[in-house]
Structures are given as C-alpha cells and as structure tokens.
Amino acid sequence: MAKPVNDYALDLIWRHGRSYNGWTDQGVPETMIRAVYDLTKMGMTSANCSPARFVFIASDAGKQRLRPHLIETNVDKTMAAPWVVICAHDLQFQDKIPQLFPHNPGAKGWFSDDGVREVTAIRNGTLSGAYMMLAARALGLDCGPMSGFDNAGVDQEFFFGSEATRHWRSNWLCCIGHGDDSTIFDRSPRLAFEEACLIL
C-alpha cells in the first residue's frame, strides 16, 4: 500500500514552493533539465496522449529570440534565469497515439474532431506544464511561471518555421533555476476549503 511522502517532501514541493522573480548565479546543468522532463513525462494525460511540448532555453541567443515577445516586467527575470521554458502543446498530438497507447492504437480516431483535439491538447498540455514545475521543485529547483508574453509572436518565432513544430502552440513560460529569496513577496492568502470546495 502506498504511504504518504514525508513532511520534507511536502514542504519542498508544496508548502514552501514559491514563484520566483530573480535567480542566484548557481547554474543548472542540462542533465538536471533532462531529469525534470523524465519525471514530467510520467504524469497522467487522457489516453496517455501526452500533447505537451517543451522548449528549454539556456543560451543567450535563444533568450534574445524570446525577448521581443515578453512584456517589459518579465524581461529582466527571464534573461537572468538559467533556463526559461516555453510550455506548449502539439495540436497534432493524435499522430503519436499508436505509439503511446499501444493497446488501442485506434484511439487516434477519438481526436479526429478539431474542437475536441484542441481542447484535449490545451487541457493535457497545461496539466503537463504543472507536472513539470512539480518535478523541478522535487529535484531542488525553483520556478517562475509567467503568462505575460505575445503567444502569436512566440509561435511565429519558434514553431512555424519547421515542419516538426508547425502545429505546436505556446501556452505559458516558466523560468527555472535556483531562486533568490529576496525577489519574492510574502505569500498571498489562499481560499479556505469552505470557500473553494463542495462535498456532495
């Protein structure tokens, strides 16, 4: 029978996890980013459809391509982060269903409708982006998720020029590194159970 994780893990991933606005100069090796993805990919998605796609950017050249599409208040923290991730989804994810759902490869047909496919891609891609942040925190990294950018501009810059990525669409951005505690605000309030939940 599964047992709850200990308080250290709960503190690391949930209770003390914060959204960072600045970063220390401690580097994050590519091997760590690959480890983050190896945990992320194990998260649950509909029919294991796995529509999330991630562009992990560490180079100055890559960040400069991103820079014109950021709102002003997101520029400095993004340029300073060891890594910034474009969390995206593939609108043609169903092509990989036979590989990912081998006991029912015909499940590809479940997503033949454009509307169903788009909603599925966005929902499950967003879930996987959240899994990615939890994986990063579990491995001792900090995150700074952002939605202040021009999605269309990022898609044009990073995705539309390649056949392999032309169906990818950006959802949100996330900086990853070792957070500078001086750059975070006091924790904001959260809704109580009675305000946010129903038991029927």
N, CA, C and O of each residue as an XYZ file, in Angstrom:
800
protein
N       0.843     -1.190      0.000
C       0.000      0.000      0.000
C       0.884      1.248      0.000
O       1.875      1.322      0.727
N       0.509      2.223     -0.825
C       1.275      3.458     -0.890
C       1.192      4.207      0.431
O       0.158      4.197      1.099
N       2.293      4.860      0.802
C       2.346      5.643      2.027
C       2.579      7.112      1.673
O       3.215      7.400      0.659
N       2.081      8.042      2.483
C       2.311      9.462      2.216
C       3.799      9.792      2.244
O       4.565      9.177      2.986
N       4.205     10.767      1.430
C       5.583     11.242      1.493
C       5.774     12.003      2.800
O       4.802     12.383      3.454
N       7.013     12.219      3.171
C       7.280     12.868      4.452
C       7.096     14.389      4.354
O       6.904     14.943      3.272
N       7.162     15.030      5.502
C       6.930     16.470      5.556
C       7.979     17.258      4.774
O       7.673     18.315      4.222
N       9.202     16.756      4.723
C      10.227     17.460      3.942
C       9.811     17.560      2.482
O       9.920     18.624      1.872
N       9.336     16.453      1.924
C       8.906     16.463      0.524
C       7.708     17.375      0.323
O       7.649     18.114     -0.659
N       6.748     17.332      1.247
C       5.580     18.199      1.133
C       5.972     19.669      1.216
O       5.435     20.502      0.486
N       6.911     19.985      2.110
C       7.382     21.366      2.212
C       8.082     21.800      0.929
O       7.833     22.888      0.410
N       8.958     20.937      0.423
C       9.751     21.273     -0.760
C       8.871     21.522     -1.975
O       9.059     22.497     -2.701
N       7.912     20.635     -2.188
C       7.120     20.701     -3.412
C       5.923     21.628     -3.279
O       5.563     22.311     -4.238
N       5.291     21.664     -2.086
C       4.028     22.373     -1.946
C       4.085     23.556     -0.990
O       3.878     24.700     -1.394
N       4.364     23.279      0.267
C       4.160     24.303      1.293
C       5.122     25.480      1.163
O       4.743     26.624      1.415
N       6.356     25.205      0.774
C       7.349     26.273      0.672
C       7.662     26.652     -0.767
O       8.474     27.547     -1.002
N       7.045     25.999     -1.720
C       7.278     26.333     -3.122
C       6.733     27.716     -3.446
O       5.600     28.038     -3.087
N       7.530     28.529     -4.119
C       7.129     29.891     -4.427
C       7.385     30.174     -5.907
O       8.100     29.438     -6.585
N       6.781     31.259     -6.385
C       7.019     31.729     -7.746
C       8.089     32.816     -7.683
O       7.868     33.887     -7.118
N       9.244     32.530     -8.265
C      10.399     33.414     -8.118
C      10.475     34.458     -9.227
O      10.071     34.221    -10.365
N      11.011     35.627     -8.851
C      11.211     36.735     -9.787
C      12.684     37.023    -10.051
O      13.007     37.902    -10.850
N      13.570     36.301     -9.398
C      15.002     36.501     -9.583
C      15.759     35.243     -9.205
O      15.214     34.326     -8.592
N      17.035     35.221     -9.588
C      17.783     33.973     -9.542
C      19.176     34.191     -8.990
O      19.773     35.250     -9.186
N      19.693     33.185     -8.299
C      21.088     33.220     -7.886
C      21.947     32.893     -9.108
O      21.432     32.559    -10.175
N      23.263     32.996     -8.931
C      24.154     32.692    -10.051
C      24.540     31.217    -10.110
O      25.431     30.838    -10.870
N      23.878     30.389     -9.315
C      24.146     28.949     -9.352
C      23.574     28.348    -10.628
O      22.392     28.514    -10.927
N      24.410     27.659    -11.366
C      23.992     27.100    -12.638
C      23.131     25.848    -12.482
O      23.070     25.237    -11.415
N      22.476     25.492    -13.569
C      21.662     24.277    -13.628
C      22.095     23.505    -14.870
O      21.861     23.969    -15.986
N      22.718     22.345    -14.707
C      23.212     21.604    -15.871
C      22.082     21.003    -16.701
O      20.979     20.775    -16.205
N      22.377     20.757    -17.958
C      21.386     20.152    -18.849
C      20.920     18.799    -18.336
O      19.765     18.426    -18.541
N      21.804     18.058    -17.670
C      21.401     16.756    -17.133
C      20.244     16.900    -16.146
O      19.383     16.025    -16.068
N      20.223     17.998    -15.396
C      19.134     18.225    -14.455
C      17.829     18.518    -15.192
O      16.766     18.048    -14.789
N      17.912     19.289    -16.266
C      16.716     19.592    -17.054
C      16.159     18.318    -17.678
O      14.944     18.131    -17.736
N      17.035     17.454    -18.137
C      16.579     16.171    -18.688
C      15.914     15.319    -17.608
O      14.946     14.607    -17.876
N      16.442     15.398    -16.387
C      15.828     14.670    -15.275
C      14.449     15.228    -14.958
O      13.531     14.473    -14.637
N      14.299     16.548    -15.046
C      12.977     17.161    -14.848
C      11.990     16.606    -15.868
O      10.870     16.238    -15.512
N      12.398     16.545    -17.135
C      11.474     16.025    -18.152
C      11.160     14.547    -17.915
O      10.025     14.115    -18.116
N      12.165     13.767    -17.487
C      11.932     12.342    -17.280
C      10.903     12.086    -16.187
O      10.213     11.067    -16.221
N      10.788     12.991    -15.219
C       9.705     12.893    -14.242
C       8.396     13.422    -14.827
O       7.338     12.821    -14.645
N       8.477     14.534    -15.519
C       7.280     15.171    -16.084
C       6.500     14.225    -16.975
O       5.273     14.169    -16.905
N       7.204     13.484    -17.811
C       6.532     12.639    -18.802
C       5.741     11.504    -18.171
O       4.926     10.868    -18.840
N       5.972     11.244    -16.890
C       5.240     10.177    -16.219
C       3.868     10.632    -15.722
O       3.077      9.808    -15.264
N       3.573     11.939    -15.807
C       2.282     12.450    -15.366
C       1.139     11.947    -16.237
O       1.333     11.616    -17.406
N      -0.043     11.895    -15.659
C      -1.222     11.351    -16.342
C      -1.774     12.326    -17.372
O      -1.861     13.527    -17.116
N      -2.148     11.804    -18.536
C      -2.877     12.561    -19.551
C      -3.946     11.657    -20.160
O      -3.877     10.435    -20.024
N      -4.920     12.245    -20.821
C      -6.024     11.485    -21.420
C      -5.495     10.481    -22.437
O      -4.838     10.857    -23.408
N      -5.783      9.215    -22.211
C      -5.329      8.157    -23.121
C      -3.824      8.243    -23.360
O      -3.336      7.879    -24.430
N      -3.096      8.725    -22.358
C      -1.644      8.899    -22.462
C      -1.264      9.697    -23.709
O      -0.225      9.449    -24.320
N      -2.117     10.660    -24.082
C      -1.907     11.365    -25.353
C      -0.700     12.289    -25.329
O      -0.150     12.595    -26.387
N      -0.278     12.736    -24.177
C       0.993     13.462    -23.998
C       1.192     14.589    -25.008
O       2.181     14.577    -25.741
N       0.280     15.566    -25.067
C       0.409     16.619    -26.072
C       1.396     17.717    -25.700
O       1.701     18.566    -26.538
N       1.904     17.729    -24.472
C       2.807     18.806    -24.060
C       4.110     18.753    -24.845
O       4.638     17.679    -25.133
N       4.611     19.928    -25.181
C       5.918     20.075    -25.811
C       6.652     21.181    -25.069
O       6.047     22.183    -24.689
N       7.942     21.008    -24.863
C       8.720     21.961    -24.084
C       9.937     22.419    -24.877
O      10.659     21.607    -25.456
N      10.151     23.721    -24.895
C      11.370     24.282    -25.471
C      12.177     24.833    -24.302
O      11.809     25.849    -23.712
N      13.271     24.167    -23.969
C      14.131     24.582    -22.860
C      15.245     25.475    -23.412
O      16.038     25.044    -24.249
N      15.297     26.690    -22.948
C      16.227     27.682    -23.490
C      17.227     28.095    -22.411
O      16.839     28.563    -21.341
N      18.505     27.918    -22.699
C      19.559     28.363    -21.792
C      20.504     29.353    -22.465
O      21.139     30.159    -21.785
N      20.604     29.300    -23.788
C      21.578     30.132    -24.495
C      21.129     31.583    -24.559
O      19.934     31.878    -24.565
N      22.097     32.476    -24.608
C      21.777     33.897    -24.783
C      21.056     34.130    -26.106
O      20.141     34.949    -26.190
N      21.479     33.398    -27.141
C      20.840     33.567    -28.455
C      19.371     33.183    -28.403
O      18.525     33.867    -28.978
N      19.067     32.094    -27.716
C      17.678     31.669    -27.592
C      16.850     32.661    -26.800
O      15.710     32.950    -27.163
N      17.414     33.186    -25.719
C      16.686     34.161    -24.903
C      16.447     35.463    -25.672
O      15.411     36.107    -25.507
N      17.405     35.840    -26.505
C      17.219     37.058    -27.285
C      16.100     36.901    -28.311
O      15.419     37.874    -28.634
N      15.906     35.700    -28.820
C      14.774     35.454    -29.715
C      13.449     35.602    -28.978
O      12.445     36.018    -29.558
N      13.458     35.259    -27.702
C      12.251     35.346    -26.889
C      11.975     36.775    -26.426
O      10.819     37.173    -26.277
N      13.017     37.525    -26.205
C      12.924     38.849    -25.570
C      11.891     39.787    -26.189
O      11.127     40.390    -25.436
N      11.818     39.949    -27.509
C      10.874     40.926    -28.075
C       9.410     40.601    -27.803
O       8.541     41.457    -27.965
N       9.140     39.383    -27.396
C       7.760     38.940    -27.208
C       7.314     38.987    -25.744
O       6.178     38.632    -25.429
N       8.201     39.423    -24.858
C       7.893     39.500    -23.434
C       7.354     40.873    -23.075
O       7.760     41.872    -23.667
N       6.437     40.934    -22.104
C       6.072     42.237    -21.574
C       7.268     42.759    -20.770
O       8.111     41.986    -20.314
N       7.324     44.060    -20.610
C       8.522     44.695    -20.042
C       8.893     44.150    -18.671
O      10.071     43.945    -18.378
N       7.891     43.915    -17.830
C       8.180     43.471    -16.462
C       8.710     42.038    -16.387
O       9.184     41.614    -15.332
N       8.639     41.299    -17.471
C       9.144     39.924    -17.477
C      10.518     39.788    -18.121
O      11.100     38.703    -18.103
N      11.044     40.866    -18.688
C      12.289     40.772    -19.452
C      13.474     40.418    -18.565
O      14.152     39.421    -18.810
N      13.732     41.223    -17.538
C      14.960     41.048    -16.758
C      15.028     39.680    -16.094
O      16.069     39.024    -16.139
N      13.931     39.241    -15.476
C      13.984     37.956    -14.774
C      14.110     36.786    -15.743
O      14.677     35.748    -15.404
N      13.579     36.961    -16.950
C      13.714     35.900    -17.950
C      15.136     35.829    -18.486
O      15.690     34.740    -18.638
N      15.720     36.968    -18.770
C      17.088     36.982    -19.288
C      18.085     36.467    -18.250
O      19.118     35.902    -18.608
N      17.778     36.661    -16.963
C      18.702     36.250    -15.907
C      18.551     34.798    -15.487
O      19.450     34.242    -14.857
N      17.439     34.181    -15.822
C      17.195     32.799    -15.390
C      18.155     31.837    -16.088
O      18.463     32.021    -17.266
N      18.629     30.820    -15.380
C      19.474     29.811    -16.036
C      18.766     29.138    -17.208
O      19.377     28.861    -18.240
N      17.462     28.876    -17.034
C      16.661     28.269    -18.095
C      15.306     28.961    -18.147
O      14.767     29.361    -17.115
N      14.763     29.098    -19.340
C      13.373     29.502    -19.497
C      12.728     28.488    -20.437
O      13.312     28.094    -21.446
N      11.528     28.082    -20.088
C      10.848     27.017    -20.826
C       9.605     27.576    -21.504
O       8.784     28.237    -20.868
N       9.475     27.311    -22.784
C       8.207     27.555    -23.469
C       7.371     26.289    -23.280
O       7.676     25.242    -23.850
N       6.324     26.398    -22.480
C       5.415     25.268    -22.266
C       4.347     25.324    -23.346
O       3.565     26.273    -23.407
N       4.317     24.322    -24.185
C       3.471     24.347    -25.371
C       2.707     23.039    -25.495
O       2.877     22.123    -24.690
N       1.864     22.968    -26.514
C       1.153     21.723    -26.816
C       1.115     21.538    -28.330
O       1.178     22.502    -29.094
N       1.012     20.295    -28.735
C       1.011     19.927    -30.143
C      -0.427     19.656    -30.578
O      -1.068     18.734    -30.074
N      -0.929     20.453    -31.507
C      -2.299     20.284    -31.975
C      -2.479     19.044    -32.853
O      -3.604     18.696    -33.213
N      -1.389     18.388    -33.192
C      -1.459     17.124    -33.939
C      -0.946     15.964    -33.084
O      -0.380     15.003    -33.607
N      -1.143     16.057    -31.785
C      -0.653     15.031    -30.863
C      -1.194     13.657    -31.184
O      -0.557     12.653    -30.868
N      -2.377     13.592    -31.817
C      -3.020     12.292    -32.044
C      -2.180     11.387    -32.942
O      -2.363     10.170    -32.926
N      -1.265     11.958    -33.723
C      -0.422     11.138    -34.599
C       0.466     10.186    -33.805
O       0.920      9.175    -34.341
N       0.718     10.494    -32.546
C       1.567      9.637    -31.723
C       0.772      8.669    -30.846
O       1.356      7.916    -30.068
N      -0.562      8.688    -30.969
C      -1.384      7.800    -30.148
C      -1.029      6.320    -30.352
O      -0.931      5.597    -29.361
N      -0.830      5.836    -31.584
C      -0.482      4.419    -31.726
C       0.792      4.042    -30.972
O       0.911      2.917    -30.485
N       1.743      4.967    -30.871
C       2.975      4.728    -30.116
C       2.728      4.784    -28.608
O       3.291      3.991    -27.853
N       1.891      5.716    -28.175
C       1.723      5.995    -26.752
C       0.605      5.187    -26.101
O       0.579      5.044    -24.878
N      -0.308      4.665    -26.893
C      -1.475      3.946    -26.367
C      -1.599      2.624    -27.137
O      -2.623      2.368    -27.770
N      -0.547      1.780    -27.080
C      -0.452      0.636    -27.997
C      -1.542     -0.406    -27.842
O      -1.816     -1.147    -28.787
N      -2.179     -0.487    -26.669
C      -3.228     -1.487    -26.508
C      -4.512     -1.086    -27.233
O      -5.430     -1.895    -27.368
N      -4.576      0.174    -27.705
C      -5.721      0.618    -28.510
C      -5.270      1.708    -29.475
O      -5.639      2.870    -29.302
N      -4.487      1.361    -30.480
C      -3.979      2.373    -31.406
C      -5.095      3.100    -32.150
O      -4.887      4.207    -32.646
N      -6.275      2.490    -32.232
C      -7.398      3.154    -32.885
C      -7.915      4.355    -32.120
O      -8.739      5.113    -32.632
N      -7.433      4.536    -30.888
C      -7.840      5.699    -30.097
C      -7.442      7.003    -30.767
O      -7.949      8.064    -30.405
N      -6.548      6.938    -31.730
C      -6.215      8.132    -32.515
C      -7.480      8.772    -33.074
O      -7.571      9.996    -33.162
N      -8.446      7.957    -33.448
C      -9.687      8.456    -34.030
C     -10.557      9.224    -33.054
O     -11.444      9.969    -33.471
N     -10.318      9.056    -31.757
C     -11.095      9.797    -30.768
C     -10.878     11.304    -30.890
O     -11.692     12.104    -30.428
N      -9.774     11.669    -31.516
C      -9.388     13.075    -31.582
C      -9.422     13.605    -33.009
O      -8.677     14.524    -33.350
N     -10.284     13.029    -33.845
C     -10.367     13.475    -35.231
C     -11.079     14.818    -35.368
O     -10.841     15.552    -36.327
N     -11.948     15.141    -34.417
C     -12.650     16.426    -34.440
C     -11.704     17.535    -33.989
O     -11.047     17.422    -32.954
N     -11.643     18.615    -34.781
C     -10.692     19.693    -34.476
C     -10.933     20.296    -33.097
O      -9.980     20.568    -32.368
N     -12.201     20.507    -32.730
C     -12.509     21.112    -31.445
C     -12.110     20.229    -30.277
O     -11.513     20.697    -29.307
N     -12.442     18.954    -30.375
C     -12.070     18.005    -29.321
C     -10.555     17.933    -29.188
O     -10.013     17.914    -28.083
N      -9.886     17.894    -30.327
C      -8.425     17.778    -30.309
C      -7.779     19.013    -29.668
O      -6.840     18.882    -28.883
N      -8.272     20.196    -29.995
C      -7.679     21.408    -29.435
C      -7.896     21.494    -27.927
O      -6.968     21.803    -27.179
N      -9.120     21.221    -27.482
C      -9.401     21.264    -26.041
C      -8.550     20.233    -25.303
O      -8.023     20.515    -24.227
N      -8.418     19.046    -25.876
C      -7.619     17.995    -25.255
C      -6.157     18.403    -25.172
O      -5.498     18.174    -24.157
N      -5.652     19.009    -26.239
C      -4.245     19.436    -26.258
C      -3.987     20.501    -25.205
O      -2.997     20.430    -24.476
N      -4.869     21.485    -25.121
C      -4.675     22.571    -24.154
C      -4.779     22.047    -22.724
O      -3.937     22.355    -21.881
N      -5.817     21.254    -22.457
C      -6.032     20.755    -21.090
C      -4.864     19.895    -20.626
O      -4.303     20.122    -19.554
N      -4.508     18.921    -21.429
C      -3.469     17.990    -21.018
C      -2.076     18.591    -21.112
O      -1.190     18.226    -20.340
N      -1.876     19.507    -22.048
C      -0.607     20.212    -22.098
C      -0.403     21.087    -20.877
O       0.707     21.181    -20.353
N      -1.478     21.733    -20.418
C      -1.396     22.552    -19.211
C      -1.113     21.690    -17.992
O      -0.288     22.048    -17.151
N      -1.799     20.551    -17.892
C      -1.509     19.614    -16.812
C      -0.026     19.238    -16.793
O       0.606     19.224    -15.737
N       0.508     18.941    -17.949
C       1.908     18.510    -18.013
C       2.860     19.646    -17.653
O       3.929     19.404    -17.092
N       2.477     20.886    -17.972
C       3.289     22.014    -17.542
C       3.334     22.110    -16.020
O       4.373     22.429    -15.442
N       2.206     21.833    -15.379
C       2.181     21.812    -13.914
C       3.018     20.661    -13.381
O       3.742     20.820    -12.399
N       2.922     19.494    -14.027
C       3.785     18.380    -13.628
C       5.256     18.784    -13.721
O       6.062     18.424    -12.862
N       5.598     19.533    -14.765
C       6.978     19.954    -14.954
C       7.464     20.808    -13.792
O       8.588     20.632    -13.322
N       6.621     21.741    -13.320
C       7.020     22.573    -12.188
C       7.183     21.740    -10.922
O       8.129     21.951    -10.163
N       6.280     20.800    -10.687
C       6.397     19.942     -9.513
C       7.646     19.063     -9.593
O       8.311     18.828     -8.584
N       7.959     18.584    -10.791
C       9.175     17.788    -10.974
C      10.412     18.629    -10.682
O      11.337     18.166    -10.015
N      10.431     19.861    -11.178
C      11.574     20.742    -10.924
C      11.736     20.999     -9.428
O      12.845     20.934     -8.898
N      10.631     21.290     -8.752
C      10.711     21.519     -7.306
C      11.179     20.257     -6.577
O      11.978     20.343     -5.645
N      10.695     19.103     -6.989
C      11.077     17.843     -6.345
C      12.573     17.579     -6.479
O      13.161     16.896     -5.641
N      13.189     18.118     -7.530
C      14.624     17.933     -7.752
C      15.452     19.093     -7.189
O      16.651     19.194     -7.452
N      14.803     19.961     -6.415
C      15.533     21.024     -5.737
C      15.685     22.305     -6.517
O      16.504     23.151     -6.157
N      14.916     22.472     -7.580
C      14.958     23.693     -8.378
C      13.769     24.575     -8.036
O      12.809     24.129     -7.408
N      13.845     25.827     -8.456
C      12.756     26.779     -8.258
C      12.198     27.200     -9.608
O      12.863     27.091    -10.638
N      10.953     27.687     -9.579
C      10.250     28.029    -10.814
C       9.674     29.439    -10.748
O       9.364     29.958     -9.675
N       9.542     30.038    -11.918
C       8.882     31.322    -12.052
C       7.980     31.305    -13.268
O       8.397     31.744    -14.340
N       6.747     30.809    -13.139
C       5.832     30.749    -14.290
C       5.324     32.131    -14.668
O       5.157     32.996    -13.809
N       5.079     32.334    -15.959
C       4.652     33.636    -16.478
C       3.683     33.453    -17.635
O       3.781     32.498    -18.406
N       2.745     34.390    -17.740
C       1.874     34.422    -18.912
C       1.945     35.769    -19.631
O       1.156     36.023    -20.541
N       2.866     36.622    -19.239
C       2.970     37.953    -19.842
C       3.861     37.970    -21.069
O       5.008     38.413    -21.012
N       3.326     37.485    -22.176
C       4.085     37.479    -23.429
C       3.118     37.345    -24.596
O       1.940     37.040    -24.411
N       3.626     37.574    -25.787
C       2.835     37.505    -27.015
C       2.897     36.076    -27.560
O       3.885     35.683    -28.181
N       1.845     35.314    -27.327
C       1.832     33.919    -27.785
C       2.030     33.803    -29.286
O       2.813     32.976    -29.754
N       1.322     34.628    -30.037
C       1.411     34.534    -31.501
C       2.837     34.824    -31.968
O       3.347     34.170    -32.878
N       3.473     35.809    -31.337
C       4.845     36.132    -31.714
C       5.806     35.008    -31.392
O       6.699     34.708    -32.185
N       5.635     34.378    -30.234
C       6.493     33.254    -29.859
C       6.273     32.077    -30.802
O       7.233     31.428    -31.218
N       5.028     31.800    -31.140
C       4.746     30.698    -32.060
C       5.391     30.953    -33.419
O       5.968     30.045    -34.017
N       5.295     32.181    -33.901
C       5.894     32.535    -35.191
C       7.413     32.375    -35.141
O       8.023     31.847    -36.071
N       8.006     32.832    -34.059
C       9.467     32.819    -33.925
C      10.030     31.417    -33.758
O      11.064     31.091    -34.341
N       9.367     30.596    -32.978
C       9.960     29.314    -32.595
C       9.372     28.098    -33.298
O      10.052     27.078    -33.412
N       8.124     28.170    -33.775
C       7.449     26.958    -34.228
C       7.129     26.916    -35.721
O       7.269     25.866    -36.347
N       6.709     28.022    -36.292
C       6.124     27.974    -37.630
C       7.140     27.714    -38.739
O       6.761     27.375    -39.860
N       8.416     27.870    -38.435
C       9.427     27.690    -39.475
C       9.872     26.260    -39.693
O      10.704     26.004    -40.564
N       9.343     25.324    -38.932
C       9.777     23.937    -39.022
C       8.578     23.022    -39.201
O       7.546     23.209    -38.556
N       8.712     22.047    -40.061
C       7.644     21.069    -40.256
C       7.387     20.294    -38.967
O       6.247     19.929    -38.679
N       8.443     20.040    -38.187
C       8.308     19.247    -36.972
C       7.528     19.972    -35.882
O       6.917     19.332    -35.026
N       7.544     21.301    -35.907
C       6.924     22.057    -34.814
C       5.789     22.974    -35.267
O       5.282     23.753    -34.460
N       5.386     22.906    -36.504
C       4.437     23.901    -37.016
C       3.045     23.785    -36.393
O       2.241     24.710    -36.508
N       2.751     22.656    -35.733
C       1.461     22.503    -35.048
C       1.573     22.746    -33.540
O       0.607     22.554    -32.802
N       2.749     23.167    -33.092
C       2.917     23.471    -31.680
C       2.381     24.873    -31.396
O       2.485     25.768    -32.235
N       1.811     25.054    -30.213
C       1.334     26.373    -29.801
C       1.776     26.619    -28.351
O       1.640     25.752    -27.489
N       2.301     27.809    -28.112
C       2.744     28.169    -26.760
C       1.549     28.373    -25.850
O       0.487     28.820    -26.285
N       1.731     28.042    -24.596
C       0.707     28.221    -23.576
C       1.192     29.234    -22.542
O       0.545     30.257    -22.321
N       2.332     28.948    -21.910
C       2.895     29.861    -20.924
C       4.391     29.613    -20.832
O       4.906     28.658    -21.414
N       5.085     30.472    -20.104
C       6.529     30.384    -19.936
C       6.850     30.065    -18.485
O       6.063     30.363    -17.586
N       8.005     29.460    -18.263
C       8.437     29.188    -16.897
C       9.953     29.289    -16.807
O      10.672     28.582    -17.512
N      10.432     30.164    -15.942
C      11.860     30.222    -15.646
C      12.193     29.134    -14.632
O      11.391     28.818    -13.753
N      13.387     28.568    -14.768
C      13.844     27.517    -13.859
C      15.270     27.829    -13.430
O      16.114     28.183    -14.253
N      15.526     27.694    -12.144
C      16.867     27.910    -11.614
C      16.848     27.756    -10.116
O      16.013     27.041     -9.563
N      17.767     28.425     -9.462
C      17.792     28.498     -8.009
C      17.357     29.903     -7.636
O      18.059     30.877     -7.905
N      16.178     29.997     -7.007
C      15.570     31.290     -6.766
C      16.297     32.127     -5.724
O      16.853     31.612     -4.754
N      16.274     33.426     -5.955
C      16.798     34.411     -5.000
C      15.650     34.800     -4.074
O      14.678     35.420     -4.505
N      15.769     34.435     -2.808
C      14.674     34.660     -1.865
C      14.331     36.134     -1.688
O      13.218     36.462     -1.277
N      15.262     37.018     -1.990
C      14.986     38.448     -1.822
C      14.028     38.973     -2.881
O      13.567     40.111     -2.783
N      13.721     38.168     -3.888
C      12.883     38.635     -5.005
C      11.438     38.179     -4.899
O      10.639     38.452     -5.795
N      11.085     37.484     -3.814
C       9.702     37.027     -3.700
C       8.945     37.873     -2.683
O       9.534     38.437     -1.761
N       7.648     37.948     -2.866
C       6.774     38.665     -1.951
C       6.360     37.738     -0.813
O       6.559     36.525     -0.882
N       5.782     38.323      0.233
C       5.149     37.489      1.246
C       4.080     36.629      0.577
O       3.444     37.046     -0.391
N       3.894     35.431      1.106
C       2.921     34.539      0.482
C       1.521     35.144      0.536
O       1.076     35.623      1.580
N       0.853     35.115     -0.578
C      -0.514     35.645     -0.655
C      -1.496     34.663     -0.030
O      -1.204     33.471      0.063
N      -2.663     35.156      0.400
C      -3.657     34.263      1.012
C      -4.166     33.223      0.022
O      -4.071     33.401     -1.192
N      -4.698     32.154      0.552
C      -5.353     31.119     -0.232
C      -6.786     30.967      0.282
O      -7.076     31.296      1.432
N      -7.661     30.476     -0.561
C      -9.047     30.246     -0.158
C      -9.145     29.062      0.793
O      -8.465     28.052      0.610
N      -9.980     29.188      1.793
C     -10.248     28.079      2.705
C     -11.071     27.011      1.985
O     -11.709     27.282      0.968
N     -11.047     25.808      2.523
C     -11.814     24.700      1.944
C     -13.267     25.098      1.729
O     -13.842     24.816      0.678
N     -13.859     25.747      2.714
C     -15.284     26.100      2.645
C     -15.575     27.103      1.551
O     -16.707     27.179      1.075
N     -14.589     27.869      1.143
C     -14.786     28.870      0.100
C     -14.610     28.287     -1.309
O     -15.158     28.816     -2.276
N     -13.870     27.233     -1.412
C     -13.494     26.729     -2.737
C     -14.021     25.342     -3.057
O     -13.899     24.884     -4.193
N     -14.602     24.668     -2.084
C     -14.955     23.262     -2.269
C     -16.387     22.960     -1.858
O     -16.975     23.655     -1.030
N     -16.928     21.922     -2.448
C     -18.212     21.366     -2.046
C     -18.025     19.864     -1.783
O     -17.249     19.195     -2.466
N     -18.726     19.368     -0.817
C     -18.818     17.918     -0.611
C     -20.286     17.554     -0.787
O     -21.148     18.075     -0.079
N     -20.566     16.675     -1.714
C     -21.957     16.285     -2.034
C     -22.209     14.833     -1.643
O     -23.315     14.326     -1.833
